Amino acid sequence: MKIKILKIFFPELQLYPYQIPKLRGFFSNKFPQNTEFHNHLPSGKFSYKFPQIQYRIIDHHPVLIGINDGIDILKKVFFDLDEIIISNRKYILNEKEIILTEKEFGIADEFIDYHFISPWMALNEDNYAKYNQINKFEQQKLLKRILIGNIISMSKGFIYTIPDDFVIEVEGYFKPKKVNFKNRKMLCFTGDFMINFNIPDHLGLGKQSARGFGVVVEGDNCNCRFRIDDNF
């Protein structure tokens, strides 16, 4: 199916991946009434649904991505943005771009190559323990199953139903990489994979996708990747 994706670019600003939490914090504080910016419900609890607004650094430039309800929200705030404040530094927005596109999403008749352009945070507390108890071959099998689960979760976020008779298949190899996250070393993964599923560029898989983790691009578009930073 076709899905709509809105992207707001700030071509004059140059930031690094580790500054994404500051970028997210700015928008969360400026528009606290819109839970899509921060995924915290009015009750104070965290919303675990697929993020409707996601934050990226692409070629060192900040980008906001909106899907579903996030599209209308970003359209409304676009004209209210004349500055961004990061770490007490004010950036005047003389130039900004907004682009709405339609992309193919869902099951594919053939395998498509993808590349993680930012660390994929695949493991939770339970499967982290399991990962450390099995050999490398079984670790790769586990990560492939988790990736399929991430795809299913993303599909629910787009209200897309995967047919019962369709089997998602994935091949690839994932390399472990320790990343600083909230002053903790987290085990994440980099790598390439093939899957019989359409994933639009710059959407994220796994944990903390709104903050820029687990971002994928199709293999042919890998020239638009940003540097993977240890201090993400």
PALUMLUM-827615 format. One line per field, with one value per atom (N, C-alpha, C): residue number from 1; atom name; x, y, z. Coordinates in nm, 4 decimals, padded with zeros to 6 digits. Layout:
<sites>
pos: [NUM,...] .
site: [CA,...] .
X: [X,...] .
Y: [Y,...] .
Z: [Z,...] .
</sites>
This chain:
<sites>
pos: [1,1,1,2,2,2,3,3,3,4,4,4,5,5,5,6,6,6,7,7,7,8,8,8,9,9,9,10,10,10,11,11,11,12,12,12,13,13,13,14,14,14,15,15,15,16,16,16,17,17,17,18,18,18,19,19,19,20,20,20,21,21,21,22,22,22,23,23,23,24,24,24,25,25,25,26,26,26,27,27,27,28,28,28,29,29,29,30,30,30,31,31,31,32,32,32,33,33,33,34,34,34,35,35,35,36,36,36,37,37,37,38,38,38,39,39,39,40,40,40,41,41,41,42,42,42,43,43,43,44,44,44,45,45,45,46,46,46,47,47,47,48,48,48,49,49,49,50,50,50,51,51,51,52,52,52,53,53,53,54,54,54,55,55,55,56,56,56,57,57,57,58,58,58,59,59,59,60,60,60,61,61,61,62,62,62,63,63,63,64,64,64,65,65,65,66,66,66,67,67,67,68,68,68,69,69,69,70,70,70,71,71,71,72,72,72,73,73,73,74,74,74,75,75,75,76,76,76,77,77,77,78,78,78,79,79,79,80,80,80,81,81,81,82,82,82,83,83,83,84,84,84,85,85,85,86,86,86,87,87,87,88,88,88,89,89,89,90,90,90,91,91,91,92,92,92,93,93,93,94,94,94,95,95,95,96,96,96,97,97,97,98,98,98,99,99,99,100,100,100,101,101,101,102,102,102,103,103,103,104,104,104,105,105,105,106,106,106,107,107,107,108,108,108,109,109,109,110,110,110,111,111,111,112,112,112,113,113,113,114,114,114,115,115,115,116,116,116,117,117,117,118,118,118,119,119,119,120,120,120,121,121,121,122,122,122,123,123,123,124,124,124,125,125,125,126,126,126,127,127,127,128,128,128,129,129,129,130,130,130,131,131,131,132,132,132,133,133,133,134,134,134,135,135,135,136,136,136,137,137,137,138,138,138,139,139,139,140,140,140,141,141,141,142,142,142,143,143,143,144,144,144,145,145,145,146,146,146,147,147,147,148,148,148,149,149,149,150,150,150,151,151,151,152,152,152,153,153,153,154,154,154,155,155,155,156,156,156,157,157,157,158,158,158,159,159,159,160,160,160,161,161,161,162,162,162,163,163,163,164,164,164,165,165,165,166,166,166,167,167,167,168,168,168,169,169,169,170,170,170,171,171,171,172,172,172,173,173,173,174,174,174,175,175,175,176,176,176,177,177,177,178,178,178,179,179,179,180,180,180,181,181,181,182,182,182,183,183,183,184,184,184,185,185,185,186,186,186,187,187,187,188,188,188,189,189,189,190,190,190,191,191,191,192,192,192,193,193,193,194,194,194,195,195,195,196,196,196,197,197,197,198,198,198,199,199,199,200,200,200,201,201,201,202,202,202,203,203,203,204,204,204,205,205,205,206,206,206,207,207,207,208,208,208,209,209,209,210,210,210,211,211,211,212,212,212,213,213,213,214,214,214,215,215,215,216,216,216,217,217,217,218,218,218,219,219,219,220,220,220,221,221,221,222,222,222,223,223,223,224,224,224,225,225,225,226,226,226,227,227,227,228,228,228,229,229,229,230,230,230,231,231,231,232,232,232] .
site: [N,CA,C,N,CA,C,N,CA,C,N,CA,C,N,CA,C,N,CA,C,N,CA,C,N,CA,C,N,CA,C,N,CA,C,N,CA,C,N,CA,C,N,CA,C,N,CA,C,N,CA,C,N,CA,C,N,CA,C,N,CA,C,N,CA,C,N,CA,C,N,CA,C,N,CA,C,N,CA,C,N,CA,C,N,CA,C,N,CA,C,N,CA,C,N,CA,C,N,CA,C,N,CA,C,N,CA,C,N,CA,C,N,CA,C,N,CA,C,N,CA,C,N,CA,C,N,CA,C,N,CA,C,N,CA,C,N,CA,C,N,CA,C,N,CA,C,N,CA,C,N,CA,C,N,CA,C,N,CA,C,N,CA,C,N,CA,C,N,CA,C,N,CA,C,N,CA,C,N,CA,C,N,CA,C,N,CA,C,N,CA,C,N,CA,C,N,CA,C,N,CA,C,N,CA,C,N,CA,C,N,CA,C,N,CA,C,N,CA,C,N,CA,C,N,CA,C,N,CA,C,N,CA,C,N,CA,C,N,CA,C,N,CA,C,N,CA,C,N,CA,C,N,CA,C,N,CA,C,N,CA,C,N,CA,C,N,CA,C,N,CA,C,N,CA,C,N,CA,C,N,CA,C,N,CA,C,N,CA,C,N,CA,C,N,CA,C,N,CA,C,N,CA,C,N,CA,C,N,CA,C,N,CA,C,N,CA,C,N,CA,C,N,CA,C,N,CA,C,N,CA,C,N,CA,C,N,CA,C,N,CA,C,N,CA,C,N,CA,C,N,CA,C,N,CA,C,N,CA,C,N,CA,C,N,CA,C,N,CA,C,N,CA,C,N,CA,C,N,CA,C,N,CA,C,N,CA,C,N,CA,C,N,CA,C,N,CA,C,N,CA,C,N,CA,C,N,CA,C,N,CA,C,N,CA,C,N,CA,C,N,CA,C,N,CA,C,N,CA,C,N,CA,C,N,CA,C,N,CA,C,N,CA,C,N,CA,C,N,CA,C,N,CA,C,N,CA,C,N,CA,C,N,CA,C,N,CA,C,N,CA,C,N,CA,C,N,CA,C,N,CA,C,N,CA,C,N,CA,C,N,CA,C,N,CA,C,N,CA,C,N,CA,C,N,CA,C,N,CA,C,N,CA,C,N,CA,C,N,CA,C,N,CA,C,N,CA,C,N,CA,C,N,CA,C,N,CA,C,N,CA,C,N,CA,C,N,CA,C,N,CA,C,N,CA,C,N,CA,C,N,CA,C,N,CA,C,N,CA,C,N,CA,C,N,CA,C,N,CA,C,N,CA,C,N,CA,C,N,CA,C,N,CA,C,N,CA,C,N,CA,C,N,CA,C,N,CA,C,N,CA,C,N,CA,C,N,CA,C,N,CA,C,N,CA,C,N,CA,C,N,CA,C,N,CA,C,N,CA,C,N,CA,C,N,CA,C,N,CA,C,N,CA,C,N,CA,C,N,CA,C,N,CA,C,N,CA,C,N,CA,C,N,CA,C,N,CA,C,N,CA,C,N,CA,C,N,CA,C,N,CA,C,N,CA,C,N,CA,C,N,CA,C,N,CA,C,N,CA,C,N,CA,C,N,CA,C,N,CA,C,N,CA,C,N,CA,C,N,CA,C,N,CA,C,N,CA,C,N,CA,C,N,CA,C,N,CA,C,N,CA,C,N,CA,C,N,CA,C,N,CA,C,N,CA,C,N,CA,C,N,CA,C,N,CA,C,N,CA,C,N,CA,C,N,CA,C,N,CA,C,N,CA,C,N,CA,C,N,CA,C,N,CA,C,N,CA,C,N,CA,C] .
X: [00.0842,00.0000,00.0889,00.0285,00.0992,00.0771,00.1846,00.1733,00.2318,00.1791,00.2282,00.3328,00.4389,00.5462,00.5812,00.5842,00.6201,00.7561,00.8420,00.9742,00.9961,01.0434,01.0842,01.2358,01.2984,01.4441,01.4860,01.6001,01.6593,01.8001,01.8105,01.9383,02.0508,02.0175,02.1224,02.1840,02.1136,02.1615,02.2497,02.3550,02.4398,02.4469,02.3983,02.3998,02.4592,02.4765,02.5294,02.4263,02.4355,02.3366,02.3198,02.4279,02.4149,02.3328,02.3038,02.2225,02.0736,02.0371,01.8951,01.8103,01.8518,01.7697,01.7453,01.8434,01.8258,01.7244,01.7329,01.6367,01.4956,01.4841,01.3548,01.3045,01.3951,01.3570,01.3058,01.3656,01.3196,01.1749,01.1441,01.0079,00.9088,00.9525,00.8658,00.8266,00.9217,00.8950,00.8164,00.8409,00.7730,00.6274,00.6012,00.4655,00.4238,00.4179,00.3893,00.2491,00.1588,00.0220,00.0113,00.1109,00.1116,00.1982,00.1341,00.2084,00.2931,00.2617,00.3384,00.4843,00.5132,00.6507,00.7355,00.6710,00.7481,00.6977,00.5803,00.5257,00.4914,00.4699,00.4247,00.2772,00.1972,00.0537,00.0252,-00.0941,-00.1287,-00.1167,-00.1337,-00.1226,00.0224,00.1158,00.2576,00.3192,00.2352,00.2859,00.3390,00.4270,00.4880,00.3995,00.3829,00.3068,00.4004,00.3631,00.4486,00.4060,00.3106,00.2719,00.3817,00.3794,00.4835,00.4872,00.6061,00.6147,00.5604,00.4738,00.4157,00.5061,00.5970,00.6976,00.8336,00.9275,01.0588,01.1667,01.2781,01.3860,01.5076,01.5663,01.6805,01.7877,01.9117,02.0190,02.0661,02.0428,02.0778,02.1807,02.2980,02.4092,02.4332,02.4231,02.4480,02.3372,02.2292,02.1200,02.0009,01.9381,01.8216,01.7005,01.6277,01.5076,01.4002,01.2776,01.1634,01.0799,01.0402,00.9596,00.8242,00.7173,00.5827,00.5078,00.4366,00.3475,00.2127,00.1081,-00.0276,-00.0609,-00.0960,-00.1307,-00.0141,00.1065,00.2236,00.2332,00.1743,00.1785,00.1049,-00.0188,-00.0978,-00.0343,00.0222,00.0853,00.2051,00.2905,00.4084,00.3703,00.2630,00.2164,00.1772,00.1101,00.0624,00.1776,00.2772,00.3854,00.4924,00.4919,00.5966,00.6097,00.4980,00.5011,00.5260,00.5170,00.5437,00.6911,00.7704,00.9114,00.9970,01.0550,01.1502,01.2865,01.2936,01.4213,01.4179,01.5344,01.5506,01.6612,01.6400,01.7401,01.7926,01.9218,01.9880,02.1021,02.0973,02.2028,02.2274,02.1180,02.1218,02.1761,02.1928,02.2355,02.1163,02.0933,01.9795,02.0202,01.9402,01.9624,01.8435,01.8694,01.7634,01.7371,01.6094,01.5716,01.5367,01.6371,01.6127,01.5626,01.5929,01.5537,01.5055,01.3934,01.3414,01.2586,01.2532,01.1835,01.0854,00.9724,00.8735,00.8351,00.8426,00.8165,00.7222,00.6133,00.5188,00.5277,00.5549,00.5680,00.4796,00.4563,00.3891,00.4887,00.4988,00.5940,00.5246,00.5819,00.5281,00.5658,00.4701,00.4942,00.4218,00.4891,00.4228,00.4919,00.4205,00.4792,00.5302,00.6398,00.7023,00.7150,00.7153,00.7266,00.8709,00.9644,01.1055,01.1792,01.3010,01.3818,01.4378,01.4413,01.4933,01.6077,01.7169,01.8345,01.8167,01.8529,01.8489,01.9773,02.0061,02.1257,02.0872,02.1339,02.1142,02.2116,02.1591,02.2473,02.2646,02.1997,02.2235,02.2105,02.2668,02.2652,02.1227,02.1041,01.9744,01.9724,01.8809,01.8663,01.7625,01.8109,01.7220,01.6771,01.7626,01.7414,01.6721,01.5776,01.5249,01.5916,01.5475,01.6151,01.6103,01.4962,01.4807,01.5652,01.5520,01.6272,01.7758,01.8139,01.9562,02.0214,01.9512,02.0033,02.0129,01.9100,01.9121,02.0246,02.0442,02.1474,02.2847,02.3110,02.4426,02.4643,02.3593,02.3705,02.3819,02.3738,02.3728,02.4948,02.5229,02.6399,02.6101,02.7120,02.6988,02.5948,02.5880,02.4894,02.3480,02.3228,02.1904,02.1615,02.2653,02.2462,02.1918,02.2481,02.2004,02.0559,02.0213,01.8836,01.7889,01.8310,01.7489,01.7269,01.8328,01.8214,01.7295,01.7322,01.6417,01.4966,01.4709,01.3339,01.2900,01.3813,01.3480,01.3191,01.3977,01.3754,01.2369,01.1965,01.0627,00.9568,00.9800,00.8879,00.8800,00.9933,00.9953,00.9119,00.9219,00.8439,00.6942,00.6579,00.5159,00.4669,00.5482,00.5117,00.4960,00.5877,00.5777,00.4492,00.4150,00.2936,00.1693,00.1664,00.0538,00.0454,00.1625,00.1645,00.1020,00.1120,00.0515,-00.0861,-00.1362,-00.2663,-00.2662,-00.1567,-00.1403,-00.1414,-00.2291,-00.2418,-00.1631,-00.0668,00.0093,-00.0765,-00.0976,-00.1827,-00.1340,-00.2294,-00.1965,-00.1107,-00.1272,-00.0538,00.0807,00.1186,00.2467,00.3522,00.4672,00.5779,00.6871,00.7164,00.8271,00.9585,01.0462,01.1759,01.2865,01.3892,01.4993,01.6326,01.7274,01.8643,01.9559,02.0627,02.1554,02.2532,02.3380,02.4359,02.4469,02.4432,02.4406,02.5607,02.6311,02.7517,02.7197,02.7619,02.7376,02.8196,02.7617,02.8308,02.7822,02.8736,02.8383,02.8186,02.7081,02.6725,02.6388,02.6837,02.6469,02.5031,02.4196,02.2805,02.2421,02.2132,02.1790,02.2869,02.4119,02.5289,02.5469,02.4911,02.5079,02.5550,02.6360,02.6770,02.5679,02.5097,02.4035,02.4551,02.4158,02.4532,02.3546,02.4048,02.3245,02.3897,02.3349,02.3850,02.3851,02.4807,02.4853,02.4791,02.4622,02.4647,02.3684,02.3627,02.2771,02.1871,02.0716,01.9815,01.8943,01.8418,01.7448,01.6145,01.5032,01.3735,01.2679,01.1673,01.0599,00.9506,00.9925,00.9026,00.9522,00.8592,00.8923,00.8970,01.0124,01.0298,01.0774,01.0013,01.0465,01.1742,01.2591,01.3852,01.3638,01.4545,01.4663,01.3621,01.2816,01.2019,01.2912,01.2555,01.3385,01.2733,01.3555,01.3097,01.3650,01.2891,01.3387,01.3153,01.3872,01.3728,01.4328,01.3691,01.4172,01.4252,01.3352,01.3369,01.3047,01.2235,01.1926,01.3169,01.4137,01.5371,01.6451,01.6115,01.7083,01.7800,01.7402,01.8018,01.7325,01.8083,01.7527,01.7009,01.7587,01.7120,01.7670,01.6797,01.7204,01.7018,01.7843,01.7647,01.7814,01.7151,01.7298,01.8720,01.9201,02.0597,02.1062,02.0211,02.0595,02.0713,02.0183,02.0175,02.1171,02.2138,02.3036,02.3988,02.4004,02.4843,02.4272,02.3031,02.2432,02.2536,02.3420,02.3563,02.4304,02.4066,02.4896,02.5833,02.6875,02.7900,02.7327,02.7621,02.7229,02.8158,02.7583,02.8351,02.8284,02.9431,02.9445,02.8644,02.8657,02.7912,02.6554,02.5753,02.4483,02.3487] .
Y: [-00.1184,00.0000,00.1250,00.2386,00.3650,00.4319,00.4841,00.5595,00.6983,00.7942,00.9310,00.9556,01.0235,01.0588,01.2053,01.2815,01.4227,01.4431,01.5199,01.5490,01.6999,01.7498,01.8889,01.8928,01.9635,01.9754,02.1139,02.1194,02.2465,02.2527,02.2913,02.2790,02.3679,02.4739,02.5625,02.5121,02.4248,02.3762,02.2541,02.2470,02.1289,02.0760,01.9542,01.8895,01.7500,01.6817,01.5456,01.4523,01.3223,01.2290,01.2355,01.2598,01.2626,01.3821,01.4773,01.5929,01.5720,01.4551,01.4284,01.4422,01.3912,01.4122,01.5599,01.6467,01.7903,01.8461,01.7993,01.8411,01.7987,01.6741,01.6223,01.6993,01.7306,01.8052,01.9439,02.0086,02.1418,02.1363,02.0433,02.0354,01.9879,01.9002,01.8530,01.9674,02.0549,02.1688,02.2796,02.2977,02.4044,02.3682,02.2397,02.1944,02.0804,02.1059,01.9978,01.9383,02.0152,01.9673,01.8585,01.8482,01.7459,01.6288,01.5243,01.4103,01.3399,01.3607,01.2955,01.3410,01.4587,01.5068,01.4344,01.3789,01.3209,01.1840,01.1401,01.0069,00.9860,01.0955,01.0833,01.1230,01.0347,01.0581,01.1593,01.2221,01.3170,01.2588,01.1267,01.0610,01.0520,01.0838,01.0722,00.9422,00.8470,00.7192,00.7349,00.6427,00.6467,00.5720,00.6287,00.5627,00.4727,00.3457,00.2503,00.2264,00.3056,00.2879,00.3432,00.3013,00.3422,00.4943,00.5562,00.7026,00.7710,00.8702,00.9446,01.0581,01.1030,01.2019,01.1462,01.1458,01.0895,01.1920,01.1822,01.2805,01.2150,01.2853,01.2331,01.3412,01.2959,01.3802,01.3148,01.3817,01.3271,01.4190,01.3645,01.4454,01.5668,01.5434,01.6439,01.7487,01.7357,01.8312,01.7685,01.8423,01.7868,01.7742,01.6661,01.6382,01.5836,01.6327,01.5776,01.4984,01.3781,01.2920,01.2713,01.2918,01.2726,01.1667,01.0808,00.9832,00.9910,00.9475,00.9471,01.0835,01.0863,01.2125,01.3103,01.2586,01.3448,01.4358,01.3963,01.4790,01.6097,01.6014,01.7228,01.8121,01.7515,01.8301,01.9072,01.8404,01.9076,02.0166,01.9943,02.0987,02.2244,02.2063,02.3200,02.3976,02.3250,02.3936,02.4476,02.4029,02.4431,02.5951,02.6652,02.8098,02.8830,02.8124,02.8739,02.8670,02.7983,02.7788,02.8875,02.9713,03.0700,03.0578,02.9670,02.9427,02.8075,02.7510,02.6276,02.6531,02.6081,02.6256,02.4887,02.4687,02.3434,02.3757,02.3196,02.3421,02.4918,02.5651,02.7102,02.7927,02.7304,02.8035,02.8211,02.9462,02.9768,02.9720,02.8962,02.8879,02.9545,03.0619,03.1286,03.0508,03.0225,02.9422,03.0332,03.0697,03.1483,03.0617,02.9325,02.8410,02.7095,02.6599,02.5288,02.4754,02.3459,02.2819,02.1788,02.1674,02.0668,01.9887,01.8567,01.7702,01.6577,01.6408,01.5326,01.4352,01.3095,01.2091,01.0885,01.0099,00.8813,00.7707,00.6733,00.5650,00.4302,00.3317,00.1964,00.1341,00.0690,00.0026,-00.1317,-00.2337,-00.3629,-00.4740,-00.5842,-00.7044,-00.6782,-00.7463,-00.7296,-00.8667,-00.8645,-00.9893,-01.0378,-00.9523,-00.9883,-00.9332,-00.9795,-00.9312,-00.7927,-00.7083,-00.5727,-00.5566,-00.4954,-00.4724,-00.3458,-00.3553,-00.2399,-00.2324,-00.1116,-00.0875,-00.0040,-00.0430,00.0389,00.1557,00.2784,00.3952,00.4517,00.3934,00.4274,00.2993,00.2941,00.1707,00.1218,-00.0065,-00.0719,-00.1243,-00.0707,-00.1148,-00.2281,-00.3487,-00.4627,-00.5298,-00.5266,-00.6133,-00.5411,-00.6113,-00.5662,-00.6469,-00.6281,-00.6929,-00.8453,-00.8979,-01.0442,-01.1063,-01.0505,-01.1153,-01.0787,-00.9770,-00.9486,-01.0638,-01.1101,-01.2230,-01.3485,-01.3710,-01.4876,-01.4762,-01.3569,-01.3342,-01.3727,-01.3406,-01.3670,-01.5132,-01.5946,-01.7352,-01.8298,-01.7758,-01.8621,-01.8322,-01.9232,-01.9059,-01.8031,-01.7691,-01.6623,-01.6940,-01.8202,-01.8587,-01.8372,-01.8813,-01.8644,-01.7167,-01.6393,-01.4957,-01.4293,-01.4670,-01.4096,-01.4502,-01.5744,-01.6192,-01.5409,-01.5175,-01.4410,-01.2992,-01.2358,-01.0990,-01.0915,-01.1906,-01.1931,-01.2032,-01.2840,-01.2951,-01.1623,-01.0978,-00.9683,-00.8657,-00.8680,-00.7747,-00.7950,-00.9185,-00.9463,-00.8915,-00.9090,-00.8540,-00.7028,-00.6384,-00.4921,-00.4507,-00.5268,-00.4983,-00.5103,-00.6123,-00.6309,-00.5144,-00.4700,-00.3554,-00.2287,-00.2076,-00.0921,-00.0984,-00.2165,-00.2338,-00.1952,-00.2333,-00.1945,-00.0437,00.0231,00.1681,00.2345,00.1690,00.2209,00.1596,00.0850,00.0157,-00.0692,-00.1386,-00.2254,-00.3704,-00.4506,-00.5905,-00.6792,-00.7510,-00.8462,-00.9704,-01.0127,-01.1304,-01.2530,-01.3312,-01.4486,-01.5496,-01.5555,-01.6557,-01.6040,-01.4837,-01.4278,-01.4498,-01.5000,-01.5248,-01.4211,-01.3423,-01.2469,-01.3235,-01.3059,-01.3728,-01.2675,-01.2912,-01.1957,-01.2691,-01.2136,-01.2626,-01.1429,-01.1662,-01.0572,-01.0940,-00.9987,-01.0203,-00.8913,-00.9051,-00.7895,-00.7929,-00.6807,-00.6702,-00.5953,-00.6491,-00.5790,-00.4509,-00.3520,-00.2234,-00.1605,-00.1257,-00.0589,00.0909,00.1436,00.2828,00.3485,00.4714,00.5465,00.5957,00.5583,00.6029,00.6364,00.7635,00.8112,00.7713,00.7935,00.7674,00.6194,00.5341,00.3892,00.3301,00.2242,00.1520,00.0512,00.0699,-00.0186,-00.1013,-00.2293,-00.3148,-00.2929,-00.2401,-00.2204,-00.2974,-00.2792,-00.3551,-00.2674,-00.2978,-00.2374,-00.3503,-00.3151,-00.4210,-00.3979,-00.4984,-00.4968,-00.6198,-00.6071,-00.7232,-00.7151,-00.8306,-00.8401,-00.8914,-00.8343,-00.8751,-00.8546,-00.9403,-00.9298,-00.8353,-00.7121,-00.6126,-00.4735,-00.3855,-00.2475,-00.1602,-00.0978,-00.0058,00.1281,00.2346,00.3651,00.4115,00.4788,00.5304,00.6187,00.6021,00.6840,00.6540,00.5498,00.5016,00.4168,00.4092,00.3389,00.2123,00.1122,-00.0148,-00.0328,-00.1016,-00.1359,-00.0279,-00.0406,00.0514,00.1882,00.2916,00.4301,00.4767,00.4279,00.4700,00.6183,00.6736,00.8165,00.9009,00.8510,00.9249,00.9007,00.8263,00.8087,00.6762,00.5819,00.4493,00.3610,00.2679,00.1680,00.2214,00.3306,00.3921,00.3140,00.2861,00.2082,00.2893,00.2584,00.3076,00.1888,00.1976,00.0929,00.0938,-00.0225,-00.0381,00.0592,00.0882,00.1787,00.3227,00.3522,00.4902,00.5122,00.4240,00.4293,00.5486,00.6226,00.7428,00.8524,00.8329,00.9353,00.8974,00.8075,00.7664,00.8726,00.8761,00.9617,00.8743,00.9361,00.8621,00.8035,00.6783,00.6169,00.6673,00.7254,00.7910,00.7099,00.6868,00.6131,00.6846,00.8171,00.8948,00.9325,00.8331,00.8569,00.9216] .
Z: [00.0000,00.0000,00.0000,-00.0352,-00.0323,00.1033,00.1606,00.2850,00.2636,00.3391,00.3294,00.4376,00.3992,00.4921,00.4695,00.5764,00.5680,00.6344,00.5690,00.6246,00.6268,00.7407,00.7522,00.7634,00.6715,00.6681,00.7153,00.7840,00.8256,00.7659,00.6383,00.5663,00.6194,00.6934,00.7447,00.8749,00.9456,01.0747,01.0556,01.1335,01.1356,01.2786,01.2960,01.4265,01.4113,01.5255,01.5267,01.5889,01.5589,01.6127,01.7640,01.8385,01.9838,02.0322,01.9424,01.9788,01.9535,01.9018,01.8760,02.0027,02.1199,02.2405,02.2709,02.2447,02.2655,02.1662,02.0415,01.9392,01.9779,02.0206,02.0649,02.1867,02.2785,02.3977,02.3643,02.2652,02.2252,02.1786,02.0885,02.0349,02.1410,02.2296,02.3376,02.4305,02.4594,02.5479,02.4790,02.3499,02.2762,02.2465,02.2246,02.1912,02.2847,02.4156,02.5115,02.4960,02.4358,02.4198,02.3138,02.2274,02.1228,02.1684,02.2169,02.2722,02.1673,02.0391,01.9338,01.9323,01.9878,01.9906,02.0951,02.1963,02.3073,02.3539,02.3040,02.3334,02.4805,02.5553,02.6932,02.7015,02.7559,02.7671,02.8773,02.8767,02.9828,03.1232,03.1360,03.2663,03.3143,03.2243,03.2578,03.2111,03.1693,03.1207,02.9784,02.9407,02.8079,02.7088,02.5904,02.4849,02.4047,02.3899,02.3203,02.1760,02.1270,01.9873,01.8967,01.7717,01.6779,01.6704,01.6880,01.6956,01.5703,01.5906,01.4794,01.4320,01.5185,01.4828,01.5235,01.4284,01.4535,01.4173,01.4870,01.4732,01.4079,01.3132,01.2403,01.2241,01.2058,01.1561,01.0264,00.9151,00.7847,00.7213,00.6930,00.6412,00.7303,00.8620,00.9656,00.9790,00.9035,00.9127,00.9859,01.0786,01.1490,01.0570,01.0757,00.9972,01.0906,01.0757,01.1475,01.0479,01.0879,01.0022,01.0680,00.9919,01.0431,00.9650,01.0365,00.9747,01.0447,00.9775,01.0353,01.0970,01.2258,01.2918,01.2945,01.2919,01.2943,01.1738,01.0614,00.9405,00.9630,01.0119,01.0335,01.1400,01.2429,01.3497,01.2966,01.2189,01.1651,01.0655,00.9892,00.8978,00.9751,01.0883,01.1667,01.2307,01.2821,01.3544,01.2607,01.1354,01.0408,01.0332,01.0251,01.0075,01.1393,01.2520,01.3820,01.4210,01.3405,01.3737,01.3109,01.3926,01.3423,01.4092,01.5100,01.5762,01.6460,01.6679,01.7443,01.8458,01.9693,02.0741,02.1157,02.1000,02.1357,02.2314,02.3522,02.4527,02.4740,02.4894,02.5159,02.3989,02.2849,02.1663,02.0726,02.0311,01.9457,01.7991,01.7202,01.5765,01.5061,01.4332,01.3581,01.2295,01.2026,01.0864,00.9689,00.8929,00.7725,00.6577,00.6681,00.5610,00.6211,00.5720,00.6109,00.4952,00.4841,00.3733,00.4275,00.3615,00.3999,00.2746,00.2837,00.1688,00.2110,00.1376,00.1605,00.0432,00.0730,-00.0316,-00.0022,-00.1039,-00.0894,-00.1221,-00.0337,-00.0509,-00.0406,-00.1075,-00.1004,00.0334,00.0968,00.2247,00.2239,00.2749,00.2893,00.2126,00.1964,00.1387,-00.0030,-00.0365,-00.1682,-00.2351,-00.3671,-00.4433,-00.4516,-00.4156,-00.4233,-00.3022,-00.2826,-00.1713,-00.2035,-00.1034,-00.1170,-00.0176,-00.0634,00.0219,00.1045,00.2331,00.3217,00.4026,00.4480,00.5277,00.6492,00.7668,00.8865,00.8818,00.8786,00.8779,01.0186,01.1167,01.2574,01.3390,01.4577,01.5364,01.5626,01.5453,01.5678,01.7111,01.7926,01.9309,01.9337,01.9121,01.8915,02.0215,02.1225,02.2390,02.3543,02.4166,02.5447,02.6552,02.7766,02.8898,02.8796,02.8372,02.8304,02.7195,02.5965,02.4887,02.4909,02.5679,02.5888,02.6656,02.7689,02.8465,02.7603,02.6782,02.5901,02.4883,02.4322,02.3315,02.3851,02.5096,02.5682,02.6064,02.5983,02.6373,02.5178,02.3946,02.2766,02.1892,02.0952,02.0088,01.8990,01.8210,01.7222,01.6152,01.5742,01.4732,01.5258,01.6483,01.7082,01.7358,01.7655,01.7859,01.6601,01.5450,01.4194,01.3912,01.4205,01.4015,01.4917,01.6156,01.7091,01.6574,01.6087,01.5591,01.4377,01.3528,01.2371,01.2827,01.3845,01.4369,01.4987,01.5682,01.6293,01.5207,01.4138,01.3035,01.2427,01.2244,01.1724,01.2681,01.3982,01.4973,01.4894,01.4640,01.4474,01.3263,01.2186,01.0980,01.1272,01.2016,01.2371,01.3222,01.4171,01.5012,01.4174,01.3246,01.2360,01.1531,01.1048,01.0244,01.1042,01.2309,01.3160,01.3295,01.3326,01.3416,01.2200,01.1045,00.9824,00.9559,01.0529,01.0399,00.9132,00.8950,00.7789,00.8265,00.7680,00.8079,00.7120,00.7652,00.6848,00.6640,00.5400,00.5152,00.5927,00.6403,00.7214,00.6460,00.5140,00.4360,00.3853,00.4282,00.3841,00.4911,00.4493,00.5414,00.5171,00.6182,00.6076,00.6217,00.5238,00.5260,00.5258,00.6026,00.6114,00.6097,00.5365,00.5356,00.5603,00.6315,00.6580,00.7674,00.7978,00.9047,00.9842,01.1176,01.2056,01.2994,01.3037,01.3857,01.5149,01.6285,01.7551,01.7649,01.8293,01.8472,01.9767,02.0655,02.1908,02.1643,02.2145,02.1915,02.3243,02.3433,02.4630,02.4510,02.5462,02.5472,02.6910,02.7150,02.8487,02.9497,02.9081,02.9924,03.0272,02.9437,02.9598,02.8284,02.8382,02.7195,02.6828,02.5644,02.5175,02.3998,02.3965,02.2848,02.1706,02.0611,01.9414,01.8260,01.7051,01.5910,01.4660,01.3786,01.2462,01.1447,01.0177,00.9169,00.8028,00.7145,00.5971,00.6007,00.5384,00.5313,00.4067,00.3676,00.2589,00.3177,00.2719,00.3237,00.2152,00.2150,00.1161,00.1668,00.1936,00.2517,00.2135,00.1788,00.1440,00.2694,00.2945,00.4067,00.3500,00.3642,00.3139,00.3827,00.3084,00.3621,00.4843,00.5803,00.7016,00.8085,00.7898,00.9019,00.9915,01.1197,01.2155,01.2677,01.2972,01.3522,01.4933,01.5756,01.7078,01.8115,01.9235,02.0352,02.0003,02.0546,02.0413,01.8958,01.8124,01.6716,01.6567,01.7473,01.7389,01.7585,01.8342,01.8630,01.7578,01.6531,01.5456,01.5435,01.6277,01.6257,01.5213,01.4664,01.3768,01.2454,01.1972,01.0728,00.9537,00.8571,00.7404,00.6127,00.5146,00.3782,00.2845,00.1708,00.0707,00.0175,-00.0202,-00.0587,-00.1646,-00.2631,-00.3712,-00.3245,-00.2041,-00.1557,-00.0425,-00.0300,00.0851,00.0818,-00.0288,-00.0306,00.0587,00.1100,00.1957,00.3431,00.3763,00.5160,00.5959,00.7259,00.8103,00.8913,00.9422,01.0146,01.1440,01.1680,01.2942,01.4036,01.5056,01.6096,01.7377,01.8015,01.9276,02.0356,02.0309,02.1305,02.0731,02.0466,01.9774,02.0710] .
</sites>
